[in-house]
């Protein structure tokens, strides 16, 4: 379908040029929701008719005749609908050819080269190593992992990175909280400060440290805070790495904020801005002139006590990423970082990098519900429902799917009880069961000596039911879904698509017998459901979700 859309756009461009249109318009090709409105639709006649001083219906009629001549046998019908929409109805022959294409390409079906082998660095999760990963971090992980796979499938060369915020006020507080936990375990009557990390997980870290190092009370009190903060960071970070690996996320790079500073990269970045006359001093601090590059106010990069701000580290980090030679940087952040977008983009613009080369995505939070009631969560207060706990309770596949069901910029409601259900009411079960049911049908066919190995595309003409056309049309859209998902960086499109495809299969299965008495019809329908199986497996794989053969 992608190639067809591109060909359609080219032919429409040629037609409009012949009509005297000077500027090249954007030709939007949409997929109507209802089959009655065709398989594809465009408003191009309505869009450009005023520039050609003509009636949109007349222009659309002329264009449709031109397209029919250029694309014979592709469309069964091209109709013009007031006030100027062109609806394209694909021919059965085109859909049969698409079915053959799916069966031949198998696991490669849906791949495209929209990325043109561009190098992409995708940075996501990057949670402070101050506690276990939350469900909000899990949502970022699910989205980041899926985007990495989708972009790779779409022809990009993708590398994943985790940025470790391993110094600063929160890390110092983490170290002090660990020290106090160690003293408490040793019998000292000391209390955590109200702003300290209250979670039980830090008690486990303290027990492990005491067991390993045999620290006395005096030794605990005498050690520098950095000793405790570094131990806590290393321990928690290792748990984060293991948890993400279990979630199907394997990073190529782990980058440390502390090492950036120790290597002088923060100072180097600020020096470069100073050379460009973009740093000034005020109230004893150093400020970056970010308002000159679209930010709403200038930003402090070095405090009057001589320490760098987080923003200064962000400047150095993004500069260092660009210097590694990537064509595109993608950052996935939580909503608490929304205010940082304009300042980071301003800094990169000041450094001479293109804004188009840096995309920052904000992933909204998730509210977890149990028995219809929201669960209150806070890492600092120790009120935790960790990603690990959710995965252990409902499984990796269900967790991934539910975290991917809404658009990035939409708040997510996560229903634990629904995600646990082993029924068609659960959307991920609904999709996986479609795949497993097809596997079962294929196995039944083999047991009855019906071996679907070779196929004759001529038998596809026996697929002539309306439900079969709906499915073929949906299967043909898969490459388009991949392309759009990769361009707008939105994996939720794929969850919607797979749920729709599974639904069409379940409805088809309830109405039509696949393995029947008519051999050729059986072969044709086996080919159809095999194509569904391929697309579901490919789609679930891009989301990091398994496609079970039995359920």
N, C-alpha and C positions, 0 to 999 in steps of 0.2 A: 504493500500500500504506500510506503514511503516513496518508492520510485515513481509510482503513478502520480502521487501528489506533486512531486518535483516536475514531472513531465507536463502535468496539467498547468502548473504555474508558468512553465516556459512557453507553452503554446498560447496561453492567455496573454503573456507579455508580447509575443509576436503579433497576435491579432490586434491588440491595442496600439502597437507601434504602427501597424498598417493603417489604423483608423486615424492616426495623427497625434496620438498622445505622446507628449515629449518626455515627461518625467516617468520614471519606472515606479509603478505603485506597489504597495504591499498586497499581495494576493493571499487572502486568508482562506484556507480550506478547512472547514469544520466537519465534525461527525455528528449528524442529528441524533437526538435521543430516540426518536420514533422512526421505525423502518419505513413508515408511510412517506416520510420526507426525504427518503433516499439514503444512500450510504455515505455520500459526501455532499457538502453544500458550500456555496460561496455567495457573498454579497457584492462581488466585484462590479457587476453591472450597475447596481444602485450607487456604488461608491464613486465611480468615475464618469457616470453619464453626464453630469453637469459640466465637466471639463471638456466633453466632446459635443456639448450642446445638443443632446439627443435624449429621447425617452428611455428610461432604464429597461422597460419591458421590451422595447424594440431592439435595444442594444443586446439584451440578454438572449433574445431569439436568434439574432444574427450570430452571436458568439456560440450558442449551442449547436447551430448547424455547422459552423466551422470546426468545432470540437468533434462532432460526429464523423466528419470526413477524416480528421487527423487520427482519431482513436477508434477505429472500427473494431467491433467485437468486444470492446472493453465495457461499454455501457449498454444496458438493456433499454434504458430510457434516460433522456435529459429533459427536464421540464422547467419551465419558467413560472415562478409564483410571485404574485404581486406582494410588495411594490417593486421587486427586482431581484429576487433570490433565484439562484440556479441550483436545482437539486439533481444530483447524479445518482442513478440507480445502476449498480454494477450488474453485469451479465453473469449468468451461471457459469459460463466458460471461464471467465476471469477468476471466479471463486474456486472452481475445480483446479485451475492452474495453481492457485495459492495453496490449496490443500496438498498438492503434489510437492510444492516447494517446502512446506513444513516437514513433510515426511522425509524428504531428501536431506534437508539441513539439520534436522533433529536438534541437538543441543546448541547449535549455532543460530537457530532461527530467532530473529529479533535483533541480532547484532547489526550495528551500523557504524559508519565512519564519520559521524558528525564531529567527533573530537579531533580528527586529523592528527592523531598521535601527539597531541599537546601534552606537556608534562604538567601535572596538577599535584599540589601539596594540599592535602585535606587535614586540617587540624581540628580535633573535636574531643569532647569530654573535658580533658585538661582540668579535672576537678582538683581543688586544693587537697594535698595529701594530709588532711586533718581528721579524716574519719572515713567510714565505709561509703561506698557509692550509694546514692539515693535513687529513687525511681525517676527523679528528674534527670540525673546523670544517665540513667538507663535509657531514657528517651533520646538523649543526645547520642548515646552509643548506637542505638538501633538505627537512628537516622544517618549518622556518619558512616556506619558499616554498610548500610544499604546503598547510600550514595556512592561510596567507593566502588562497589560492585557494579552498579548501574553505569557509572561513568566509564569504567573499564570496558564494559559490554558495548558502550557507545563509541569506543575508539580512542579514549583518552589513556594516557599512561599515569596511573594514580599511585601516590605514596601517602601513607597515613602517618600522622604525627601527634604526639601527646606533649603538651607544654607543661612542665612541672613548676608550679609556683612554690618554690622551696625556700623562700626567705621572706622576711617582712614581719609585720606586727602579729598576724595570725599564727605564723610558724613559731614565733617567740612565745606566744600564749600557749600553744600546743605543748612546747617543751616544758614550760612552767607547770602546766596541768599534769604532765607525766611525772615530774619531780614530786609533786604533792601526792599523787597516787602511790608512788613508791614509798614515801614517808608514811602514808596511811597504812599500807600493808605491813610496814615495819613497826606499827603500833603508835606512831606519833599522832597527837591530837591536832591535826591541821585541816583546814577547810579549803576547798577550791574557791577561788574568787567567783563572784556572780557571772562574770563574762567568760569564765573558764570552760573547758570542754567537759561536759558532765557524763558523757556516754560510758556505758559499761565496757565498750570495746577498749578503752584506754586502760582499764584495770587489767585486762588480759595482756596488753602490751607491757605494762609495769611488771606483772608477775614473770613474764618471759625474760625481761631485762634483769630482774633481781636473781632469777635462777641461773642466768648465763654468767653474770658478772659478780655475783655474791657481794653486792654493795652494802656497806654499813650505813647507819644513819648519818654519821659524820661525813662519810664519803659522799653520800647523796647531797648533803647540804653544801659541801665544798666544791662540787663539780660546776663548771660553767653551764649556763642555760643552753648553750649551743650543743652540748653533749646530748642532752635529753631531746632537744628538738630534732637533731639529726637522726637519732635513733628512732624516734617516732615516725619521722618522714620516711625513712628507709623501710621500716616494718610495714607501715600502712600502704606505701607505694607498691611493695611486693604483693600485698593482698589485692590491691587494685589491678595489678597486671594479671594475676591469676584469675580474678573474677571476670575481667574483660576477655581473656583468652577463652574462658568457659562460655562466654557469650558470643563467641565467634569473631572477636576483634583481635587482630594481630597487627601491631604497629611496626612500621619500618624504622621509625625514629622516636626517641625520647629526648626532649630538649629541656635543659635546666636553666631557670632564671639565675640561680646562684652562679653557675658556670659562665653565663653571659657577662655578669659583673666581674668575676675573677679574671676573665680573659680581656677585660678592658673594652668590651664591645659597646657598653652603654656610654662610657666616656667618649669613645670614638664617634658614636652616632651624634651625640650632643655637640662635639667639636665640629662635625660637618655642618650642622645647623648654624653654629656660630659663624662659620666661614661664609655662610649665605646671609649673614646678618638677620637671622631669625630667632635669636635668643637675646633676652635682655634681663637686667637685674632689677628687682623691686622688692622692698621689705626684706632684704637679705636673701631672697630666694631667686632662682633662675626660672624664667618663664619662656615658653615657646609661643611665637606669634601665630597661633593656629587660626585666629580670626581672618588672617589674610588668605586662608585656603578653605573657607566655608564653615568653620566652626563658630559657635555662638559666643565663645569667650576664649581668651588666651589661657594656657594651661601651665601649671607649675611642673617642672621636670626635675628640679633639685631643691630640696628644702633648705631652710636657713641653717639647719644643723648639719648639713653636708650629705645627707642621705638622699638617694634617688627615689622618686615616686614610682609607683607601678606603671604609670604612663611612660616614663623614661625607658623602663625595661621593655615595654610593648613596642616602642619606637625601634629600639635596638634589635629586638627579636624579629620584627617584620622586615627590617632592612636586611638582616642576616638571611632570612628566608628568600628574599628576592635575589640576593647575591649568589644563592645556590643554583640559580638559572631556571627556575620554574616559569612556565608561561602563565599559570594561573594559581593564585592562592585562595583557598576557601577556608574561612574560619566559621565554626559553629559554636555559638555562645548561648548562655542562658539569658533570660530577660533582665536580670540585674546588671548586665553589661550593655544594655541598649544605649546608654549615654556615651559610651566609649567609641561608638562607630564613627561619628563625625570627627573626633580628634585623631583617631588612628589613621583614617583616610586623609585627613589634612596633613599629617606628618609624612605620609608616603608621597603625597602630591608634592610637598616641599622638597622631598628627596629626589624628585624627578621621575617617580614611577607613575604609571597610568592607573587611574582609578578603576578602569575596567579590568585590571589584572588582579584586583583584590575584591573578593565577594565575602561579605560578612552576613551570616544567617543567624537570626534570633529564633531559638526554639522556646516556645512558651512552656509553662509549668504543667505538671499533671497532678490532679487530685485523685487519690486512691479511695475507693469506696468499698466498704465491707458491710454486708447486710443493709445496704441502702444508706449508710452513714459515712461521711468523710472521715478519714483518719488524719489527725493533726500531727505534723512532722516538724522536727527541728534538730539539726545536727548538734548545735551548741548545747541545747538543753538535754540532749540524749534521748529525745523522742524520735525514735528511728523505725522506719520500715525500710530495710535496705533492699537494694536490687537483688542481692543474693537470696534474701528471705523470700522475695516474690518468685524468683526463678525456682527455688526449692519447692515452693507450694504449688505452683501452677505449671511449671515446665518452661523450658527455654523458648520453644516455638510459640506458645500462647503469649508469653511475655513480649517477645519481639513483635508479633502481629498487632497486639493491642496498642503497643507504643507507636506503631506506624500508621494507625488508622485515620488520624487527623492531620490536616495541614500543619506545617511547622509553626505558623503564626497564630494557630488556634489553640486555646486551652484544651487539655485532654482530660476527660473523665475516664478513669480506669476502674472497671467493675471486676473486682477479684472473684466474686461468686460466679459471674457469667463466664469468665476466662477459665474457670475450673470445670465447667460442664462438658461432659463427653456426649454432646448431642448436636444436632444440626442448628440449634439455637445459638451455639457458639460459632462465630464467623470463621475462625481459623480451622476448627473441626470441620465445618461445612466445606471449606476448600480442600483440605487434606482428604476428607472422605470421598470427594469426587475423584481424586487421583487414585485412592485405594480401591474404589469401586471399579474404575476402569481396569486396574491391574487384575482384579478378580474376574472381570468379564474376559479379559485376554487369556487368563489361566483356564477358564472354563472352555474357551474356544480350543485351546491346545489339547486339553483333556479329551475333547470330542473330535480330535484329529483335524481341526481346522487351523492350518498353519499360515498365519499372516506374515509371510516373509517377503515375497515378491508381490507387486501390485500392478495392475493394469489401469492406468488412469481413465480408460474408457468406461470402466464400471462406475466411476464417480457420477456419471449422468443419472444413475439410479437414485442419487440423493436429490430429491425434488420437493421434499416437504418444506413448509414454511419455517418450521422449527430448525431444520437443517440449514436453511439460508441464514437465519439469524445467527446460528453458531459459526458458520463459515465467515460471515461478515465480521463477527467479533474476533475470530482467530486472525483475520487479515489485519486487524487494527493493532496487534501486539507490537510490531516494530515502531509504529507511530507513538504508542504509549511510552516505549523506551526512549525514543528521541525527545519527546516533550519533557519527560521526567528528568533527562540529563540536561536539557537546556534551562529549565526553570528550577532545577535542583529540588524536586519534590517527589519523594518516594511514595507518598500516600496515594498517588494516582494509580500505582501498581496494585495496592491492596484493594482499591475500588474495582479495578479491572478484573482481578482474579476472582473476587466475590461474584461479580456479574457473570463471568464465564462459568464458574461452578454452578451458579443458579440455573443458567440455561441448560447445562448438562443434566442436572437433577430433574428438571422439568421434561427434558427430552427422554430421559431414561424411563420416567414414569408413564410416558405415553407410547413409546415405540420400543419394540423388541429388537435388540441388536443382533443376537445370534438366533436366526430363524431357519425356516425350511428352504428359503430361496438363497442359494449359495452366493450368487453374485451380489445380491442386496446385502447379505451378511458381510461379505468382503468390503463393500463400500462403507457400511456403517462401522465396521472395525477400523477402517482407515480414518473415518471421521473422529471416533473416540480416541484413537491413537494420537491424532493431531492435538486434541484437547489435552491429553495426558502430557505430551511434549511441552505445550505452552504453560500448563500449570506448573510442571516441574521446573522449567526455565525461570518462570516468574517467582516461584517460592525460593528458588536458589539465590536469586538476586536480593531477596529480602533476608537471606540467611536462615530460612526456615526449611525444614526437611519435608520431603514428599514421600510419606510412608506407603509401602505396597499393601500393607494389611492394617486394619484398625478394628 
